[in-house]
Amino acid sequence: MKAPHPNQKRQRARIATVVLLVFMGLLAVAFFRAQVVRGTAWALQSDSNRLRVLTVPAPRGTIFDRYGEVISDNVPSYSVSLFPAPMDSIRATLEGLQPILELSDTRVEGLMEQARLDRRRPLLVQMDAPYEQVAALEELRADFPGVFLEMRPKRRYMAGPAMGHALGYVGEISREELALPTFVGYEQRMIIGKGGLEREYERDLQGGQGTRYVEVDAVGRIVGSFEGQAGTPASPGDDLNLHLDLALMEFIHEIFPDSLNGAVVVLNVEDGGVLGLYSAPSFDPNHFVGGIDRELWEGLNQDPSRPLVNRAVVGRYPPASTWKLATAAVALDLGVVEPGEQMPTSCTGSYQYGNVVRRCWNASGHGHLDLAGALAHSCNVYFYQLGLRVGLERLVDEGSRLGFGEECGIDLPSESRGIFPESLDFWMDRFGYRPYENEVLSLAIGQGPNDQTPLKMAQFYLAIGRDGSAPAPQLAQPREGGDPELAWSLDLEESSLEELREGLRQVTSAGGTGFLSSLEHWDFIGKTGTAQRGIEQRAADAWFVGLAGPWGENPEVAVAVVVEEGQSGSAAAAPIAAKAVDFHLRNRYGIPIDTIQTLGEHLRAGVPAPWARWTNEE
């Protein structure tokens, strides 16, 4: 075989060199592109493979009572979450977690739906995992590489059911809530206030979420925090200082009859601050933290006593005889009666107007009474005649002006408006007929188309205890100084206000309907009421609304109590009101708390009560 010519060898060598140089150049370009041009992108992808961004929940603001006692704060708890992964992997992990976390099939499907809606963020599986579950997951960490445990702040309510309705509760934000303008900027799985003060002051209490970065291994297990990327610390929510008295709320919860429903409202006369706001039956907001058990939730919603309803601000009841004070105030304001004036017809147990005969609660009658005496003895016959003097149209106009058809303006998410005719057209719009003048007979004694919340009646008596004006009741103390804004005014002379107070004082004096609820240290005055529910086949509701303060001084607290089916205001509602104000005022003035408080308790226990006023004489 003939050997290649040397020139051919050189040519082939040059071609091979060129090919090799081209190949080496392409390889260098590829290396340059990978290492330099796309270096940042590869670094980011590498970081995304080994780094995870976690949300750091912010602790909600602490809630304090008027004396600085903690009502609600935060404690550490553990949550269980899953890193983003393919849907089949998430389902397999959830099914593996089912027996450990006691997840129902419904809960698993709900979590799968959440994962489909947001595949970028970790999936929160359990918000408040018990210690036993956390310990089990730590032991099985290798079996669940995509699971991570995190310490989170957990809401705690010190008073439990004693403050359920006032504080509300917290829970995970829903899709419906995320669509509301109120929650612009919020994200899925955030914990928000669901009722009460937690909802009303959500923006203040919420705080700002933070972020932190963790490093994971090839199978998604957290191997430690990543210090190369700065996170954002969470900012705690603002604290909230209340007018509420924690000890008083717990005391009211203790003394309110377990078998009965109702409400208690206690207001500070000076500024309208809400000292007590209780509704029975109540609920424990701690049960909602971390997600309420489905069976418990269904039980609360299906309970015929409606424990989730705040009767103090939403419940409406015929005010009965407690509204006679409003009739008296309107009559004094219009000048149709003098304080010491008696009505032409004495009370013999009934009163006839045209063809209508109306009864007094006392079948034997009260005889001739002045205004204060009629309030003290709750004489219907006196107020029938007083209502006729005022006239239906004027009583409707004045009652509407006083706000009995309006809200009080309390700082809670929901409040019921009172039911009261805004004009004579009310009867035509509601019942389809024009009212006759005799409608005033019912309206004057707190019956007829007149339903009020306990809060509204407390606000009205608050005005009687002040100068005739009443501020809007507030649970939270103002962040800045200043006088509370007045809601309305009765426009009454001080002499007229004192006459009304004297009528209330006689109620709890000897011979009055509330005498057995009188107190040793305080001038406790008020009005009892027993409200029939019309065609409803149930016992009458019991009312007491009043004022209390040191003897010889201005009233300091207003109180309203309703006991559903309590049957007697003097027997069921007045003692609760008396014991509540006695407890609060004793604490305020440093007087030891006594288990025997009212005159009735002294008599039943056989304990002398030399302070009791056995006659109306000073």
C-alpha positions in Angstrom: 0.0 0.0 0.0 1.3 3.4 -1.0 2.1 5.7 1.9 0.3 9.2 2.0 2.2 12.0 0.7 3.6 14.3 3.4 1.4 17.2 2.1 -1.7 15.1 2.5 -0.7 14.4 6.1 -0.2 18.1 6.8 -3.5 18.9 5.3 -5.3 16.3 7.3 -3.6 17.5 10.4 -4.7 21.1 9.7 -8.3 19.9 9.2 -8.3 17.9 12.4 -6.8 20.9 14.2 -9.6 23.2 12.9 -12.3 20.6 13.9 -10.7 20.3 17.3 -10.5 24.0 17.8 -14.1 24.5 16.7 -15.2 21.8 19.1 -13.2 23.3 21.9 -14.6 26.7 21.0 -18.1 25.5 21.2 -17.4 23.8 24.4 -15.9 27.0 25.8 -18.9 29.0 24.7 -21.2 26.5 26.3 -19.2 26.6 29.5 -19.2 30.4 29.4 -22.9 30.5 28.8 -23.6 28.0 31.6 -21.2 29.4 34.1 -21.3 33.2 33.4 -24.3 34.1 31.4 -26.8 31.8 33.1 -24.9 31.5 36.4 -27.4 33.7 38.3 -30.3 31.7 36.9 -28.7 28.4 37.9 -27.9 29.8 41.3 -31.5 30.8 41.8 -32.7 27.4 40.7 -30.3 25.8 43.1 -31.5 28.0 45.9 -35.1 27.2 45.1 -34.3 23.5 45.3 -32.7 23.8 48.7 -34.4 26.8 50.2 -38.0 27.2 51.4 -39.7 30.5 52.3 -41.8 30.2 55.4 -44.4 32.7 56.7 -43.8 33.8 60.3 -47.2 34.5 61.9 -47.4 37.6 64.1 -48.7 37.3 67.6 -52.0 39.1 68.0 -52.1 42.0 70.4 -52.8 41.4 74.0 -56.2 42.5 75.4 -56.3 44.0 78.9 -59.2 44.9 81.2 -59.6 48.3 82.8 -57.3 47.4 85.7 -54.5 46.0 83.5 -55.4 42.4 83.9 -54.7 40.2 80.9 -57.9 39.0 79.3 -56.4 37.5 76.1 -52.9 36.8 75.1 -50.8 34.3 73.1 -48.9 31.1 74.1 -46.6 28.9 72.0 -48.1 26.0 70.0 -47.0 23.7 67.2 -48.4 23.6 63.7 -48.0 20.9 61.1 -47.6 21.9 57.4 -46.6 20.4 54.1 -44.2 21.9 51.6 -45.5 22.4 48.0 -45.4 19.1 46.1 -47.2 17.2 43.3 -50.8 16.5 44.2 -50.4 12.8 44.4 -47.5 13.2 46.8 -49.5 15.5 49.0 -52.4 13.0 49.1 -50.1 10.2 50.0 -48.6 12.3 52.8 -52.0 13.3 54.2 -53.1 9.7 54.2 -50.0 8.7 56.1 -50.7 11.5 58.6 -54.4 10.6 59.1 -53.9 8.1 61.9 -51.3 10.3 63.7 -53.2 13.6 63.5 -56.6 12.0 63.6 -57.7 13.6 60.4 -61.1 12.7 59.0 -61.7 11.9 55.4 -63.6 15.2 55.1 -60.7 17.1 56.5 -58.3 15.4 54.1 -60.4 16.3 51.1 -60.7 19.9 52.3 -56.9 20.1 52.6 -56.5 18.7 49.1 -58.9 21.4 47.8 -56.8 24.1 49.6 -53.6 22.6 48.0 -55.1 22.8 44.5 -56.1 26.5 45.0 -52.6 27.5 46.1 -49.7 25.3 45.1 -47.0 27.8 45.9 -47.4 28.1 49.7 -47.1 25.5 52.4 -50.3 23.7 53.3 -51.3 24.1 56.9 -52.5 20.7 58.1 -52.9 21.2 61.8 -52.9 24.5 63.5 -52.5 23.5 67.2 -51.1 20.0 67.3 -51.1 18.3 70.7 -47.7 17.4 72.2 -48.2 13.7 71.7 -48.8 14.2 67.9 -45.7 16.5 67.6 -43.6 13.9 69.4 -44.8 11.1 67.1 -44.0 13.1 64.0 -40.5 13.9 65.3 -39.9 10.2 65.6 -41.2 9.5 62.1 -39.6 12.5 60.5 -37.8 10.3 57.9 -41.1 8.9 56.8 -42.6 12.3 56.1 -39.9 14.4 54.3 -42.3 17.1 53.1 -43.7 17.7 56.6 -42.4 20.4 58.9 -43.3 21.5 62.4 -43.3 25.1 63.4 -43.9 27.0 66.6 -46.8 29.5 66.3 -48.5 31.9 68.7 -51.8 30.4 69.9 -54.6 32.6 71.2 -55.6 32.1 74.9 -58.7 33.5 76.7 -58.3 33.8 80.4 -62.0 34.0 81.3 -63.3 31.3 79.0 -67.1 31.4 78.6 -67.4 34.4 80.9 -66.3 36.7 78.1 -67.2 34.6 75.0 -69.6 37.1 73.4 -67.7 40.2 74.3 -64.3 39.0 73.0 -65.5 36.7 70.2 -63.1 34.2 68.8 -60.4 33.6 66.1 -60.2 31.2 63.2 -58.7 30.7 59.8 -59.9 33.2 57.2 -62.4 31.8 54.7 -62.5 32.3 50.9 -65.7 34.3 51.3 -63.9 36.6 53.8 -60.9 37.0 51.6 -63.2 38.5 48.9 -64.5 41.2 51.3 -63.0 44.7 51.1 -62.4 44.5 54.9 -59.6 41.9 54.3 -57.7 43.5 51.4 -54.1 42.4 51.8 -54.9 39.3 53.8 -53.8 35.8 52.6 -55.2 32.3 52.8 -54.6 30.5 56.1 -54.2 33.7 58.1 -55.9 33.7 61.5 -58.5 36.5 62.0 -61.1 37.6 64.5 -64.4 36.0 63.8 -66.7 37.9 66.2 -66.8 40.3 69.1 -63.8 42.5 69.8 -61.5 40.2 68.0 -63.4 41.0 64.8 -64.1 44.7 65.5 -60.5 45.5 66.1 -59.0 42.9 63.7 -56.7 45.4 61.9 -55.2 46.6 65.2 -54.8 43.2 66.8 -53.6 41.4 63.7 -50.0 42.6 63.4 -47.8 41.9 60.3 -46.5 38.5 59.2 -42.8 37.9 58.7 -40.8 35.5 56.5 -37.8 33.3 57.1 -35.7 30.9 54.9 -34.9 27.3 55.7 -32.5 24.9 54.0 -33.8 21.5 52.9 -32.1 18.3 51.7 -32.7 16.4 48.5 -35.9 14.8 49.9 -37.3 18.0 51.4 -36.4 17.6 55.0 -35.4 20.8 56.8 -31.7 20.7 57.7 -31.5 24.1 59.3 -32.1 27.8 58.9 -30.4 29.6 56.0 -28.4 32.6 57.2 -27.5 33.8 53.7 -30.9 35.3 53.0 -32.3 37.9 55.3 -35.9 37.3 56.4 -38.5 39.7 57.7 -39.4 39.6 61.4 -43.1 39.5 62.3 -44.5 42.6 64.0 -46.9 41.9 66.9 -50.4 43.4 66.8 -51.3 46.4 68.9 -52.5 45.9 72.5 -56.1 46.7 73.3 -57.2 48.2 76.6 -60.8 47.8 77.6 -63.3 49.3 80.0 -64.4 45.8 80.9 -63.9 44.5 84.4 -62.5 40.9 84.1 -63.4 40.0 87.7 -66.9 41.4 87.3 -67.5 39.3 84.2 -66.3 36.2 85.9 -68.6 37.0 88.9 -71.6 37.5 86.7 -70.9 34.2 84.9 -70.8 32.5 88.3 -74.1 33.9 89.7 -76.3 33.8 86.5 -78.6 30.8 86.8 -77.3 27.9 84.7 -80.8 26.8 83.6 -81.9 30.2 82.3 -81.0 32.4 79.3 -80.6 36.2 79.5 -78.1 39.0 79.5 -76.4 41.5 81.8 -75.0 44.9 80.9 -73.1 47.2 83.3 -72.1 50.7 82.2 -69.8 53.3 83.7 -72.0 56.4 84.2 -69.1 58.8 83.8 -68.0 57.9 80.3 -70.4 55.2 79.0 -67.6 52.6 79.2 -68.9 49.0 79.2 -67.9 47.4 82.5 -69.8 44.2 81.9 -71.4 42.6 78.9 -72.6 39.1 79.5 -75.0 36.8 77.5 -76.2 33.4 78.8 -75.8 30.7 77.7 -72.2 31.5 76.6 -69.4 29.6 74.8 -65.7 29.1 75.4 -63.7 30.9 72.7 -60.7 28.7 73.6 -62.6 25.8 71.8 -62.2 27.7 68.5 -58.5 28.2 68.7 -56.8 25.9 66.2 -60.1 24.9 64.6 -63.2 23.9 66.4 -64.3 20.3 66.5 -67.1 19.7 63.9 -69.3 18.0 66.4 -69.0 20.8 68.9 -69.6 23.4 66.2 -72.8 21.6 65.1 -73.9 21.3 68.7 -73.5 25.1 69.2 -75.5 25.9 66.1 -78.3 23.4 66.7 -78.7 24.2 70.4 -82.2 25.7 70.8 -80.9 28.1 73.5 -78.6 29.7 70.8 -75.4 30.1 72.8 -73.7 31.9 69.9 -76.2 34.8 70.0 -75.1 37.8 72.0 -78.4 38.6 73.8 -77.0 41.7 75.4 -76.7 43.6 72.1 -78.7 41.5 69.6 -81.5 40.1 71.7 -84.7 42.2 71.7 -87.3 42.0 74.4 -90.5 44.0 75.4 -89.1 46.3 78.0 -92.3 46.1 80.1 -92.4 48.4 83.2 -88.7 49.4 82.8 -90.0 51.6 79.9 -92.4 53.5 82.2 -89.4 55.7 83.1 -89.3 56.7 79.4 -93.0 57.6 79.4 -92.4 59.6 82.6 -89.4 61.4 81.0 -91.4 62.3 77.9 -94.3 63.6 80.0 -92.0 65.7 82.1 -90.2 67.0 79.0 -93.5 68.0 77.4 -94.7 69.6 80.6 -98.0 67.5 80.7 -97.4 66.4 84.3 -95.9 67.9 87.5 -93.6 65.6 89.6 -96.0 65.5 92.5 -99.2 65.4 90.5 -101.7 62.6 90.9 -103.9 61.2 88.1 -107.7 62.0 88.2 -108.6 58.3 88.4 -107.2 56.3 91.3 -106.0 52.8 90.7 -108.6 50.2 91.8 -107.0 47.4 89.8 -108.2 48.4 86.3 -108.8 51.3 84.0 -111.5 51.8 81.4 -110.9 53.8 78.2 -113.9 53.8 75.9 -114.9 50.1 75.5 -111.4 49.0 76.5 -110.7 47.8 80.0 -107.0 47.5 81.0 -105.8 45.8 84.2 -103.1 46.7 86.7 -100.8 44.0 87.9 -102.2 44.6 91.4 -105.8 43.5 91.3 -106.6 45.3 94.5 -105.2 48.6 93.2 -102.8 51.2 94.4 -105.1 54.1 95.1 -103.9 57.7 94.4 -100.2 58.0 93.6 -97.8 60.7 92.4 -95.2 60.1 89.7 -92.5 58.7 92.0 -95.0 56.5 93.8 -96.4 55.2 90.5 -92.8 54.3 89.4 -92.1 52.7 92.8 -95.3 50.5 92.7 -95.2 50.1 88.9 -98.8 51.2 88.7 -100.2 50.5 85.2 -103.4 52.7 85.8 -101.3 55.8 86.5 -99.3 55.3 83.3 -102.4 54.5 81.2 -103.6 58.0 82.1 -100.1 59.5 81.7 -99.8 58.0 78.2 -103.2 59.5 77.2 -102.1 62.9 78.4 -99.0 62.7 76.2 -101.0 61.3 73.3 -100.0 58.5 70.9 -98.5 60.6 68.3 -96.3 62.6 70.6 -95.2 59.5 72.6 -94.2 57.9 69.3 -92.4 61.0 68.1 -90.5 61.5 71.4 -89.7 57.8 71.8 -88.3 57.7 68.3 -86.3 60.9 69.0 -84.8 59.3 72.1 -83.4 56.6 69.8 -85.5 53.6 70.9 -85.6 52.6 67.2 -81.9 53.0 66.7 -78.6 51.3 67.6 -76.6 52.4 70.6 -73.3 52.6 68.6 -71.3 50.1 70.6 -68.0 49.0 69.1 -69.0 45.5 68.1 -69.5 44.0 64.6 -73.3 43.6 65.1 -76.0 45.3 67.1 -79.8 45.1 66.8 -81.8 48.2 66.3 -84.7 48.6 68.7 -88.2 48.0 67.4 -90.3 51.2 68.0 -92.7 53.1 65.8 -91.0 55.9 64.0 -94.4 57.4 63.2 -98.1 56.5 63.1 -97.5 54.9 59.7 -95.8 52.1 61.5 -99.1 50.4 62.2 -100.2 50.6 58.6 -96.9 49.4 57.3 -96.5 46.5 59.8 -100.1 45.5 60.6 -102.2 47.1 57.8 -104.4 49.4 59.9 -104.4 53.0 61.2 -103.8 53.0 65.0 -106.5 54.2 67.4 -105.6 56.4 70.4 -105.9 53.4 72.7 -102.7 52.0 71.3 -101.0 54.4 73.7 -102.2 52.4 76.7 -99.9 49.5 75.8 -97.0 51.7 74.6 -97.0 53.7 77.8 -96.3 50.6 80.0 -93.6 49.1 77.7 -95.8 46.7 75.7 -97.1 46.8 72.2 -94.7 47.4 69.2 -91.7 48.1 71.5 -88.8 45.7 71.7 -85.4 46.8 73.1 -82.0 45.3 73.7 -80.6 45.2 77.2 -77.9 47.5 76.0 -80.4 50.2 74.9 -82.2 50.2 78.2 -78.9 50.4 80.1 -78.0 53.4 77.9 -81.3 55.1 78.6 -81.0 54.7 82.4 -77.4 55.9 82.0 -78.7 59.2 80.8 -81.0 59.4 83.8 -78.0 58.9 86.0 -76.1 61.7 84.3 -77.4 65.0 83.2 -80.0 63.6 80.8 -77.4 62.9 78.1 -75.9 59.5 77.2 -72.7 58.7 75.2 -72.4 55.6 73.0 -71.3 52.6 75.1 -67.8 51.5 74.3 -65.9 48.4 75.2 -62.4 49.7 74.2 -60.8 52.6 75.9 -60.0 55.5 73.5 -56.4 55.5 72.3 -56.3 59.3 72.7 -57.8 61.4 75.4 -61.0 63.3 75.1 -64.6 63.2 76.2 -66.9 60.5 74.7 -69.3 61.7 72.0 -72.8 62.1 73.2 -75.4 59.9 71.5 -78.5 61.8 72.5 -80.0 64.0 75.2 -83.3 63.9 77.1 -83.4 67.7 77.5 -84.7 67.5 81.1 -84.3 69.9 84.0 -82.2 68.6 86.9 -85.3 68.7 89.1 -87.2 66.4 86.7 -84.2 64.0 86.6 -84.1 63.9 90.3 -87.8 63.2 90.5 -87.3 60.2 88.1 -84.4 59.0 90.3 -86.5 59.4 93.4 -89.1 57.1 91.8 -86.4 54.6 91.1 -85.1 54.9 94.6 -88.5 54.1 96.1 -88.5 50.8 94.0 -85.7 49.5 96.2 -87.0 51.1 99.4 -89.5 49.6 101.9 -92.7 48.7 100.1 -91.1 48.9 96.6 -91.0 46.0 94.2 -87.2 45.7 94.5 -86.8 46.2 98.2 -85.2 42.8 98.8 -82.4 43.7 96.4 -81.3 46.8 98.3 -77.7 46.9 99.3 -75.7 48.0 102.4 -73.0 50.2 101.0 -74.7 51.6 97.9 -77.7 53.6 96.8 -79.1 51.0 94.5 -82.2 52.3 92.5 -84.0 51.0 89.5 -87.1 49.6 87.9 -88.4 46.0 87.7 -90.3 44.7 84.8 -92.2 41.5 83.8 -92.7 41.2 80.0 -95.3 38.9 78.4 -94.4 37.6 75.0 -97.8 38.1 73.4 -99.1 34.9 71.7 -95.9 32.9 72.6 -96.7 30.1 75.0 -93.9 30.8 77.5 -93.4 32.3 80.9 -92.8 36.1 81.1 -89.3 37.6 80.8 -87.9 39.3 83.9 -86.3 42.7 83.7 -84.4 45.0 86.0 -82.7 48.3 84.9 -81.2 50.7 87.4 -78.3 52.8 88.8 -76.0 52.5 91.8 -73.4 54.6 93.6 -72.3 55.6 97.1 -75.1 57.0 99.4 -75.7 60.7 98.9 -73.6 60.9 95.7 -74.2 60.7 92.0 -74.8 57.2 90.5 -71.6 55.6 89.2 -72.9 52.5 87.3 -76.0 51.7 85.2 -77.1 48.1 85.0 -79.6 46.1 82.9 -80.6 42.5 83.4 -82.9 40.3 81.4 -83.8 36.7 82.5 -85.8 34.9 79.9 -88.8 33.2 81.4 -87.7 34.5 84.8 -91.3 35.4 85.5 -90.6 38.1 88.0 -88.3 41.1 87.7 -88.0 41.6 91.4 -87.3 37.9 92.1 -85.1 36.9 89.1 -83.5 40.0 87.6 -83.1 42.5 90.4 -80.9 40.3 92.6 -78.5 39.6 89.8 -78.2 43.3 89.0 -77.7 44.2 92.7 -75.0 41.6 93.3 -73.2 42.6 90.1 -73.0 46.3 91.0 -72.2 45.5 94.6 -69.2 43.4 93.5 -67.9 46.0 91.1 -68.2 48.9 93.5 -66.8 47.0 96.4 -63.7 46.3 94.3 -63.5 49.9 93.2 -63.6 51.2 96.8 -61.6 48.5 98.4 -64.4 47.0 100.5 -64.1 43.2 101.0 -66.4 41.0 99.0 -69.2 39.3 101.0 -71.1 36.2 100.0 -74.2 37.7 101.4 -74.9 40.9 99.6 -78.6 41.8 99.1 -81.2 42.3 101.9 -83.0 39.2 100.7 -79.9 37.1 101.2 -79.5 38.6 104.7 -83.1 37.6 105.6 -82.8 34.1 104.1 -79.5 33.5 106.0 -80.8 35.0 109.2 -78.0 37.6 109.2 -79.1 41.0 110.7 -79.3 43.9 108.3 -79.4 47.0 110.5 -78.6 49.2 107.5 -81.9 48.3 105.7 -84.4 51.1 105.3 -87.6 49.5 106.6 -89.6 52.6 105.9 -89.5 55.3 103.2 -88.7 57.9 105.8 -85.2 59.3 105.8 
